[in-house]
Amino acid sequence: MVDESTVTGGTSAQPRRQARGQQRIEEILHAAAAVFGEQGYDATTTNAIAKRAGISPGSLYQFFKNKDDIARALADHYATQLTALRAGTFTIESIDGASVEGAVDAVLGPLVAFNLAHPGFKALFARTDMPAGLRDAVAPIQATIHHRVADLIALLMPDRTKHDVARTATVAIQLVRAMTPLITEAGEPERDALTAELRAVLVAYLRA
């Protein structure tokens, strides 16, 4: 009996190869997120990522040329996840007209939950002293996050100039970024206490 997948010049086999390649990419990114979360970006090696993914380093290099390349792809993945989060929770429409406290609550809670669910995200975005390679890799999503936060702050502070809003967004993002490792690494109930402290700082800053 003839295997129909081998006929017509291999056109049926090509999608299967593409599907296997996509699956392997997802496995590598999943492994990278885990290793980044455990070891941090600087200490992570492509060999460690390949080992966690259950493949050889040579197989990894078929899809990614180096660690920065993996970080860039992982940042794109997180961008997609954040877009879904934003659409389902802290939309501009839901925050328009909200108090400062309400706006902070609408954003902070989902962000903390996102970081807990995606440990690799903290390694890529929570640090303030990014090496050049990582900084370049995550720059697009950083810009997207800043733009989104600035839009939300503009709703809360309609009398502020665009420059003032951008600066306020930068400070607010840095506050969250600095506290994220402490919050995600803490156990209950300390995690809730730290989140409450961050909320108080953000509310006070935005009110000021």
Accessible surface in RSA format (square Angstrom, percent):
REM  Atomic radii and reference values for relative SASA: ProtOr
REM  Chains: A
REM  Algorithm: Lee & Richards
REM  Probe-radius: 1.40
REM  Slices: 20
REM RES _ NUM      All-atoms   Total-Side   Main-Chain    Non-polar    All polar
REM                ABS   REL    ABS   REL    ABS   REL    ABS   REL    ABS   REL
RES MET A   1   242.93 125.8 152.27 100.8  90.66 215.9 128.64 109.4 114.29 151.4
RES VAL A   2   105.80  69.6  92.20  83.5  13.60  32.8  96.86  84.2   8.94  24.2
RES ASP A   3    85.25  59.7  72.55  72.2  12.70  30.0  35.76  84.2  49.49  49.4
RES GLU A   4   139.71  80.2 133.01 100.6   6.70  16.0  47.20  91.3  92.51  75.5
RES SER A   5    21.80  18.4  17.30  23.1   4.50  10.4  15.56  33.1   6.24   8.7
RES THR A   6    94.80  67.4  67.25  68.2  27.55  65.7  60.87  81.8  33.93  51.3
RES VAL A   7    61.59  40.5  55.73  50.5   5.86  14.1  61.59  53.5   0.00   0.0
RES THR A   8    96.12  68.4  67.64  68.6  28.48  67.9  82.63 111.0  13.49  20.4
RES GLY A   9    83.16 102.5   0.00   N/A  83.16 102.5  45.23 124.1  37.93  84.9
RES GLY A  10    20.56  25.4   0.00   N/A  20.56  25.4  17.19  47.2   3.37   7.5
RES THR A  11    87.72  62.4  76.26  77.3  11.46  27.3  70.46  94.6  17.26  26.1
RES SER A  12    50.76  42.9  40.66  54.3  10.10  23.3  18.84  40.1  31.93  44.7
RES ALA A  13    19.02  17.5  18.87  29.1   0.15   0.3  18.87  26.6   0.15   0.4
RES GLN A  14    75.82  42.4  75.82  55.4   0.00   0.0  30.90  65.8  44.92  34.1
RES PRO A  15    72.89  53.1  68.04  62.0   4.85  17.6  69.01  57.0   3.89  24.2
RES ARG A  16   111.14  46.7 107.75  54.9   3.39   8.1  60.56  82.8  50.57  30.6
RES ARG A  17   120.52  50.6 111.91  57.0   8.61  20.5  51.29  70.1  69.23  42.0
RES GLN A  18   111.07  62.1  97.61  71.3  13.46  32.0  40.53  86.3  70.54  53.5
RES ALA A  19    62.41  57.4  49.50  76.4  12.90  29.4  57.47  80.9   4.94  13.1
RES ARG A  20   136.92  57.5 131.24  66.9   5.68  13.5  69.28  94.7  67.64  41.0
RES GLY A  21    17.71  21.8   0.00   N/A  17.71  21.8  17.15  47.1   0.55   1.2
RES GLN A  22    93.35  52.2  90.93  66.5   2.42   5.8  38.13  81.2  55.22  41.9
RES GLN A  23   103.78  58.0 101.72  74.3   2.06   4.9  27.64  58.8  76.14  57.7
RES ARG A  24    79.78  33.5  79.11  40.3   0.67   1.6   6.16   8.4  73.62  44.6
RES ILE A  25    48.40  27.5  48.40  36.1   0.00   0.0  48.40  34.8   0.00   0.0
RES GLU A  26    98.19  56.4  92.33  69.9   5.86  13.9  33.92  65.6  64.27  52.5
RES GLU A  27    65.18  37.4  58.54  44.3   6.64  15.8  33.88  65.5  31.30  25.6
RES ILE A  28     0.00   0.0   0.00   0.0   0.00   0.0   0.00   0.0   0.00   0.0
RES LEU A  29    22.18  12.4  21.99  15.7   0.18   0.5  22.14  15.6   0.03   0.1
RES HIS A  30   140.47  76.8 133.38  92.7   7.09  18.1  90.15  92.9  50.33  58.6
RES ALA A  31     2.50   2.3   1.93   3.0   0.57   1.3   2.50   3.5   0.00   0.0
RES ALA A  32     0.00   0.0   0.00   0.0   0.00   0.0   0.00   0.0   0.00   0.0
RES ALA A  33    15.93  14.6  15.93  24.6   0.00   0.0  15.93  22.4   0.00   0.0
RES ALA A  34    25.76  23.7  20.28  31.3   5.48  12.5  24.65  34.7   1.10   2.9
RES VAL A  35     2.37   1.6   2.37   2.1   0.00   0.0   2.37   2.1   0.00   0.0
RES PHE A  36     0.63   0.3   0.00   0.0   0.63   1.6   0.00   0.0   0.63   1.8
RES GLY A  37    20.97  25.9   0.00   N/A  20.97  25.9   1.98   5.4  18.99  42.5
RES GLU A  38   114.52  65.8  74.81  56.6  39.71  94.6  44.81  86.7  69.71  56.9
RES GLN A  39    88.87  49.7  64.69  47.3  24.19  57.6  28.39  60.4  60.48  45.9
RES GLY A  40    27.84  34.3   0.00   N/A  27.84  34.3  25.35  69.6   2.49   5.6
RES TYR A  41     8.38   3.9   5.97   3.4   2.41   6.3   5.97   4.5   2.41   3.0
RES ASP A  42    89.97  63.0  66.08  65.8  23.89  56.5  37.48  88.2  52.49  52.3
RES ALA A  43    64.62  59.4  41.10  63.4  23.51  53.5  51.91  73.1  12.70  33.7
RES THR A  44     2.17   1.5   0.00   0.0   2.17   5.2   0.00   0.0   2.17   3.3
RES THR A  45    72.54  51.6  68.88  69.8   3.66   8.7  66.16  88.9   6.38   9.6
RES THR A  46    19.14  13.6  16.98  17.2   2.16   5.1   6.67   9.0  12.47  18.9
RES ASN A  47    90.41  62.4  86.17  83.3   4.25  10.2  20.96  50.4  69.46  67.1
RES ALA A  48    26.28  24.2  17.61  27.2   8.67  19.7  23.28  32.8   3.00   7.9
RES ILE A  49     0.00   0.0   0.00   0.0   0.00   0.0   0.00   0.0   0.00   0.0
RES ALA A  50     0.47   0.4   0.47   0.7   0.00   0.0   0.47   0.7   0.00   0.0
RES LYS A  51   173.09  84.4 153.57  94.2  19.52  46.5 103.00  92.7  70.09  74.7
RES ARG A  52   112.43  47.2  85.49  43.6  26.95  64.2  37.34  51.0  75.10  45.5
RES ALA A  53    21.38  19.7   0.00   0.0  21.38  48.6   5.64   7.9  15.73  41.7
RES GLY A  54    67.35  83.1   0.00   N/A  67.35  83.1  35.84  98.4  31.51  70.6
RES ILE A  55    26.10  14.9   7.06   5.3  19.04  45.9  16.99  12.2   9.12  24.7
RES SER A  56    59.08  49.9  48.98  65.4  10.09  23.2  44.10  93.9  14.98  21.0
RES PRO A  57    56.14  40.9  55.82  50.9   0.31   1.1  56.14  46.3   0.00   0.0
RES GLY A  58    46.14  56.9   0.00   N/A  46.14  56.9  36.09  99.0  10.05  22.5
RES SER A  59    28.76  24.3  27.32  36.5   1.44   3.3   1.98   4.2  26.79  37.5
RES LEU A  60     0.13   0.1   0.13   0.1   0.00   0.0   0.13   0.1   0.00   0.0
RES TYR A  61   106.39  49.7  85.34  48.6  21.05  54.8  62.44  46.9  43.95  54.2
RES GLN A  62   141.07  78.9 102.39  74.8  38.68  92.1  37.24  79.3 103.83  78.7
RES PHE A  63    66.46  33.2  37.97  23.5  28.49  74.1  44.10  26.7  22.35  64.0
RES PHE A  64    13.90   7.0  11.55   7.2   2.34   6.1  13.50   8.2   0.39   1.1
RES LYS A  65   151.30  73.8 127.90  78.5  23.40  55.7  75.80  68.2  75.50  80.4
RES ASN A  66    61.17  42.2  60.28  58.3   0.89   2.2  26.50  63.8  34.67  33.5
RES LYS A  67    40.99  20.0  39.39  24.2   1.60   3.8  25.98  23.4  15.01  16.0
RES ASP A  68    41.71  29.2  41.15  41.0   0.56   1.3   7.29  17.1  34.42  34.3
RES ASP A  69    32.18  22.5  31.64  31.5   0.53   1.3   0.00   0.0  32.18  32.1
RES ILE A  70     0.00   0.0   0.00   0.0   0.00   0.0   0.00   0.0   0.00   0.0
RES ALA A  71     0.00   0.0   0.00   0.0   0.00   0.0   0.00   0.0   0.00   0.0
RES ARG A  72    92.18  38.7  92.14  47.0   0.03   0.1  44.36  60.6  47.82  29.0
RES ALA A  73    26.81  24.6  19.08  29.4   7.73  17.6  23.51  33.1   3.30   8.7
RES LEU A  74     2.41   1.3   2.41   1.7   0.00   0.0   2.41   1.7   0.00   0.0
RES ALA A  75     1.65   1.5   1.49   2.3   0.16   0.4   1.65   2.3   0.00   0.0
RES ASP A  76    85.83  60.1  81.84  81.5   3.99   9.4  27.83  65.5  58.01  57.9
RES HIS A  77    76.89  42.0  69.87  48.6   7.03  18.0  42.04  43.3  34.86  40.6
RES TYR A  78     3.34   1.6   3.34   1.9   0.00   0.0   2.14   1.6   1.20   1.5
RES ALA A  79    26.80  24.6  25.60  39.5   1.20   2.7  25.87  36.4   0.93   2.5
RES THR A  80    89.15  63.4  83.27  84.4   5.88  14.0  60.64  81.5  28.51  43.1
RES GLN A  81    63.69  35.6  60.24  44.0   3.44   8.2   2.01   4.3  61.67  46.8
RES LEU A  82    18.40  10.2  17.05  12.2   1.35   3.4  17.30  12.2   1.10   3.0
RES THR A  83    66.72  47.5  66.05  67.0   0.67   1.6  47.70  64.1  19.01  28.7
RES ALA A  84    66.76  61.4  50.81  78.4  15.95  36.3  57.94  81.6   8.82  23.4
RES LEU A  85    35.35  19.7  27.77  19.9   7.58  19.1  34.85  24.5   0.50   1.3
RES ARG A  86    56.81  23.9  56.81  29.0   0.00   0.0   4.67   6.4  52.14  31.6
RES ALA A  87    74.80  68.8  48.48  74.8  26.32  59.9  54.98  77.4  19.82  52.5
RES GLY A  88    63.86  78.8   0.00   N/A  63.86  78.8  33.35  91.5  30.52  68.3
RES THR A  89    59.69  42.5  39.37  39.9  20.32  48.4  46.81  62.9  12.88  19.5
RES PHE A  90    14.55   7.3  14.27   8.8   0.28   0.7  14.55   8.8   0.00   0.0
RES THR A  91    30.60  21.8  30.60  31.0   0.00   0.0  24.14  32.4   6.46   9.8
RES ILE A  92    46.40  26.4  46.40  34.6   0.00   0.0  46.40  33.4   0.00   0.0
RES GLU A  93   141.64  81.3 120.96  91.5  20.68  49.2  71.97 139.2  69.67  56.9
RES SER A  94    69.69  58.9  34.42  45.9  35.26  81.2  45.31  96.5  24.38  34.2
RES ILE A  95     1.87   1.1   1.23   0.9   0.64   1.5   1.52   1.1   0.35   1.0
RES ASP A  96    90.43  63.3  70.07  69.7  20.36  48.1   7.79  18.3  82.64  82.4
RES GLY A  97    80.34  99.1   0.00   N/A  80.34  99.1  42.26 116.0  38.08  85.3
RES ALA A  98    37.89  34.8  15.81  24.4  22.08  50.2  26.11  36.8  11.79  31.2
RES SER A  99    63.98  54.1  46.14  61.6  17.84  41.1  44.84  95.5  19.14  26.8
RES VAL A 100    23.22  15.3  21.21  19.2   2.01   4.8  21.21  18.4   2.01   5.4
RES GLU A 101    49.84  28.6  49.84  37.7   0.00   0.0  27.72  53.6  22.12  18.1
RES GLY A 102    30.45  37.6   0.00   N/A  30.45  37.6  24.57  67.4   5.88  13.2
RES ALA A 103     5.36   4.9   4.49   6.9   0.87   2.0   4.89   6.9   0.47   1.3
RES VAL A 104     9.39   6.2   4.46   4.0   4.92  11.9   9.25   8.0   0.14   0.4
RES ASP A 105    68.54  48.0  56.44  56.2  12.10  28.6  29.10  68.5  39.44  39.3
RES ALA A 106    35.91  33.0  22.26  34.4  13.65  31.0  34.18  48.1   1.73   4.6
RES VAL A 107    26.77  17.6  26.77  24.2   0.00   0.0  26.77  23.3   0.00   0.0
RES LEU A 108     8.07   4.5   7.56   5.4   0.51   1.3   7.96   5.6   0.11   0.3
RES GLY A 109    37.98  46.8   0.00   N/A  37.98  46.8  31.70  87.0   6.28  14.1
RES PRO A 110    28.33  20.6  21.51  19.6   6.82  24.8  27.53  22.7   0.80   5.0
RES LEU A 111    36.54  20.3  36.50  26.1   0.04   0.1  36.54  25.7   0.00   0.0
RES VAL A 112    21.64  14.2  19.52  17.7   2.12   5.1  21.57  18.7   0.07   0.2
RES ALA A 113    57.91  53.2  50.67  78.2   7.24  16.5  54.00  76.0   3.91  10.4
RES PHE A 114    13.04   6.5   7.96   4.9   5.08  13.2  12.67   7.7   0.37   1.1
RES ASN A 115    10.29   7.1   8.21   7.9   2.08   5.0   0.20   0.5  10.10   9.8
RES LEU A 116    70.83  39.4  45.46  32.5  25.37  63.8  48.01  33.7  22.83  61.4
RES ALA A 117    72.40  66.6  39.58  61.1  32.82  74.7  50.77  71.5  21.64  57.3
RES HIS A 118    43.84  24.0  41.36  28.8   2.48   6.3  29.91  30.8  13.93  16.2
RES PRO A 119    68.68  50.1  65.35  59.6   3.33  12.1  68.68  56.7   0.00   0.0
RES GLY A 120     0.00   0.0   0.00   N/A   0.00   0.0   0.00   0.0   0.00   0.0
RES PHE A 121    14.77   7.4  14.77   9.2   0.00   0.0  14.77   9.0   0.00   0.0
RES LYS A 122    36.09  17.6  34.22  21.0   1.87   4.5  17.28  15.6  18.82  20.0
RES ALA A 123    12.98  11.9   2.46   3.8  10.52  23.9  12.33  17.4   0.65   1.7
RES LEU A 124     0.00   0.0   0.00   0.0   0.00   0.0   0.00   0.0   0.00   0.0
RES PHE A 125     8.75   4.4   7.15   4.4   1.60   4.2   7.21   4.4   1.54   4.4
RES ALA A 126     8.13   7.5   2.71   4.2   5.42  12.3   5.30   7.5   2.82   7.5
RES ARG A 127    54.07  22.7  46.35  23.6   7.72  18.4  31.63  43.2  22.44  13.6
RES THR A 128    86.68  61.7  52.25  53.0  34.43  82.1  23.87  32.1  62.81  95.0
RES ASP A 129   102.32  71.7  85.54  85.1  16.78  39.7  47.50 111.8  54.83  54.7
RES MET A 130    22.46  11.6  11.48   7.6  10.98  26.1   5.99   5.1  16.48  21.8
RES PRO A 131    48.33  35.2  36.58  33.3  11.74  42.7  48.33  39.9   0.00   0.0
RES ALA A 132    58.64  53.9  51.95  80.2   6.69  15.2  51.95  73.2   6.69  17.7
RES GLY A 133    22.97  28.3   0.00   N/A  22.97  28.3  15.98  43.9   6.99  15.7
RES LEU A 134     0.06   0.0   0.00   0.0   0.06   0.1   0.00   0.0   0.06   0.2
RES ARG A 135   123.93  52.0 123.57  63.0   0.36   0.9  53.92  73.7  70.02  42.4
RES ASP A 136    91.40  64.0  80.00  79.6  11.40  26.9  21.65  50.9  69.75  69.6
RES ALA A 137     2.29   2.1   0.00   0.0   2.29   5.2   0.00   0.0   2.29   6.1
RES VAL A 138     0.50   0.3   0.50   0.4   0.00   0.0   0.50   0.4   0.00   0.0
RES ALA A 139    47.37  43.6  40.88  63.1   6.49  14.8  44.49  62.7   2.88   7.6
RES PRO A 140    86.57  63.1  74.80  68.2  11.77  42.8  84.09  69.4   2.49  15.5
RES ILE A 141    11.54   6.6   8.75   6.5   2.79   6.7  10.78   7.8   0.76   2.1
RES GLN A 142    33.96  19.0  30.53  22.3   3.43   8.2  24.35  51.8   9.60   7.3
RES ALA A 143    64.66  59.5  51.36  79.3  13.30  30.3  59.72  84.1   4.94  13.1
RES THR A 144    64.49  45.9  59.34  60.2   5.15  12.3  37.73  50.7  26.76  40.4
RES ILE A 145    38.98  22.2  36.04  26.9   2.94   7.1  38.97  28.1   0.01   0.0
RES HIS A 146    51.10  27.9  51.10  35.5   0.00   0.0  36.12  37.2  14.98  17.4
RES HIS A 147   118.99  65.0 116.32  80.9   2.67   6.8  77.43  79.8  41.56  48.4
RES ARG A 148    50.04  21.0  50.04  25.5   0.00   0.0  11.53  15.8  38.50  23.3
RES VAL A 149    29.70  19.5  29.70  26.9   0.00   0.0  29.70  25.8   0.00   0.0
RES ALA A 150    16.12  14.8  15.54  24.0   0.57   1.3  15.80  22.2   0.32   0.8
RES ASP A 151    46.07  32.3  41.46  41.3   4.62  10.9   8.23  19.4  37.84  37.7
RES LEU A 152    10.05   5.6  10.05   7.2   0.00   0.0  10.05   7.1   0.00   0.0
RES ILE A 153     6.34   3.6   6.34   4.7   0.00   0.0   6.34   4.6   0.00   0.0
RES ALA A 154    42.52  39.1  36.90  56.9   5.62  12.8  37.66  53.0   4.86  12.9
RES LEU A 155    63.22  35.2  42.66  30.5  20.56  51.7  44.97  31.6  18.24  49.1
RES LEU A 156    37.54  20.9  10.67   7.6  26.87  67.5  13.78   9.7  23.75  63.9
RES MET A 157    16.71   8.7  14.31   9.5   2.41   5.7  15.89  13.5   0.82   1.1
RES PRO A 158   113.77  82.9  80.97  73.8  32.80 119.2  86.29  71.2  27.48 170.8
RES ASP A 159   126.29  88.5  89.02  88.6  37.27  88.1  49.63 116.8  76.66  76.5
RES ARG A 160    92.55  38.9  75.07  38.3  17.48  41.6  15.10  20.6  77.46  46.9
RES THR A 161    83.57  59.4  74.98  76.0   8.59  20.5  80.33 107.9   3.24   4.9
RES LYS A 162   186.45  91.0 172.94 106.1  13.51  32.2 120.82 108.7  65.63  69.9
RES HIS A 163   131.62  71.9 125.35  87.1   6.27  16.0  90.31  93.1  41.31  48.1
RES ASP A 164    34.57  24.2  34.56  34.4   0.01   0.0   0.79   1.9  33.78  33.7
RES VAL A 165     9.99   6.6   9.88   8.9   0.11   0.3   9.99   8.7   0.00   0.0
RES ALA A 166    36.07  33.2  35.53  54.8   0.54   1.2  35.84  50.5   0.22   0.6
RES ARG A 167   122.85  51.6 117.09  59.7   5.75  13.7  59.80  81.7  63.05  38.2
RES THR A 168     9.48   6.7   9.41   9.5   0.07   0.2   2.21   3.0   7.27  11.0
RES ALA A 169     0.00   0.0   0.00   0.0   0.00   0.0   0.00   0.0   0.00   0.0
RES THR A 170    64.35  45.8  63.19  64.1   1.16   2.8  51.37  69.0  12.98  19.6
RES VAL A 171    54.40  35.8  52.65  47.7   1.74   4.2  54.34  47.2   0.05   0.1
RES ALA A 172     9.11   8.4   8.91  13.8   0.20   0.5   9.11  12.8   0.00   0.0
RES ILE A 173    25.08  14.3  22.29  16.6   2.79   6.7  24.58  17.7   0.50   1.4
RES GLN A 174    64.63  36.1  62.90  46.0   1.74   4.1  30.13  64.1  34.51  26.2
RES LEU A 175    52.31  29.1  51.11  36.6   1.20   3.0  52.15  36.6   0.16   0.4
RES VAL A 176    29.74  19.6  29.74  26.9   0.00   0.0  29.74  25.8   0.00   0.0
RES ARG A 177    39.29  16.5  35.46  18.1   3.83   9.1   6.87   9.4  32.42  19.6
RES ALA A 178    60.59  55.7  41.60  64.2  18.99  43.2  47.61  67.1  12.98  34.4
RES MET A 179    42.31  21.9  42.31  28.0   0.00   0.0  18.23  15.5  24.08  31.9
RES THR A 180    12.25   8.7  11.03  11.2   1.22   2.9   5.31   7.1   6.95  10.5
RES PRO A 181    38.02  27.7  38.02  34.7   0.00   0.0  38.02  31.4   0.00   0.0
RES LEU A 182   100.43  55.9  96.86  69.3   3.57   9.0  98.04  68.9   2.39   6.4
RES ILE A 183     1.50   0.9   1.50   1.1   0.00   0.0   1.50   1.1   0.00   0.0
RES THR A 184    22.94  16.3   8.69   8.8  14.25  34.0   8.75  11.8  14.19  21.4
RES GLU A 185   123.55  70.9  86.17  65.2  37.39  89.0  40.38  78.1  83.17  67.9
RES ALA A 186    17.05  15.7   6.54  10.1  10.51  23.9  16.03  22.6   1.02   2.7
RES GLY A 187    45.54  56.2   0.00   N/A  45.54  56.2  33.72  92.5  11.82  26.5
RES GLU A 188   107.90  61.9  75.84  57.4  32.06  76.3  57.37 111.0  50.52  41.3
RES PRO A 189   110.04  80.2 108.50  98.9   1.54   5.6 108.78  89.8   1.26   7.8
RES GLU A 190    93.30  53.6  92.13  69.7   1.17   2.8  37.05  71.7  56.25  45.9
RES ARG A 191    49.75  20.9  49.75  25.4   0.00   0.0   5.00   6.8  44.75  27.1
RES ASP A 192    87.90  61.6  81.94  81.6   5.96  14.1  28.37  66.8  59.53  59.4
RES ALA A 193    49.78  45.8  40.36  62.3   9.42  21.4  48.36  68.1   1.42   3.8
RES LEU A 194    34.76  19.4  34.54  24.7   0.22   0.5  34.68  24.4   0.07   0.2
RES THR A 195    28.30  20.1  28.30  28.7   0.00   0.0  26.73  35.9   1.57   2.4
RES ALA A 196    57.86  53.2  49.10  75.8   8.75  19.9  52.70  74.2   5.15  13.6
RES GLU A 197   107.51  61.7 106.14  80.3   1.38   3.3  30.34  58.7  77.18  63.0
RES LEU A 198     3.57   2.0   2.22   1.6   1.35   3.4   3.57   2.5   0.00   0.0
RES ARG A 199    80.29  33.7  80.29  40.9   0.00   0.0  24.53  33.5  55.76  33.8
RES ALA A 200    54.90  50.5  46.18  71.3   8.72  19.8  50.98  71.8   3.92  10.4
RES VAL A 201    72.15  47.5  67.29  60.9   4.87  11.7  71.31  62.0   0.85   2.3
RES LEU A 202    10.72   6.0  10.72   7.7   0.00   0.0  10.72   7.5   0.00   0.0
RES VAL A 203    15.17  10.0  15.17  13.7   0.00   0.0  15.17  13.2   0.00   0.0
RES ALA A 204    61.93  56.9  51.15  78.9  10.78  24.5  57.81  81.4   4.12  10.9
RES TYR A 205    70.88  33.1  60.11  34.2  10.76  28.0  56.47  42.4  14.41  17.8
RES LEU A 206    15.39   8.6   9.85   7.0   5.54  13.9   9.88   6.9   5.51  14.8
RES ARG A 207   149.36  62.7 114.21  58.2  35.15  83.7  46.71  63.8 102.65  62.2
RES ALA A 208   101.81  93.6  47.64  73.5  54.17 123.2  65.77  92.6  36.04  95.5
END  Absolute sums over single chains surface
CHAIN  1 A    11239.6       9047.5       2192.1       6732.6       4507.0
END  Absolute sums over all chains
TOTAL         11239.6       9047.5       2192.1       6732.6       4507.0
